[in-house]
Amino acid sequence: MAIVVNLDVMMAKRKMSLNELSEKVDLTLSNLSILKTGKAKAIRFSTLEAICKVLECQPGDILEYLPEK
């Protein structure tokens, strides 16, 4: 996939666990885990906004486009 999810990088920078982020964003651990591992097919803007608010970052810090070779 050409879109890379860098959620784990931002969580590490903020020293936040998946459990803590799950509670603050009000998302299940399984849904966050799917997003974190890059297996998600889509993300709602409201979810992305909540994650960015909690991690104090921009959407571009979490999502990255890498062209396929």
HELIX and SHEET records of a PDB file:
HELIX    1   1 LEU A    7  LYS A   13  1                                   7    
HELIX    2   2 LEU A   18  VAL A   25  1                                   8    
HELIX    3   3 LEU A   29  LYS A   36  1                                   8    
HELIX    4   4 PHE A   45  LEU A   55  1                                  11    
HELIX    5   5 PRO A   59  ILE A   62  1                                   4    
SHEET    1   A 2 ILE A   3  VAL A   5  0                                        
SHEET    2   A 2 LEU A  63  TYR A  65 -1                                        
END                                                                             
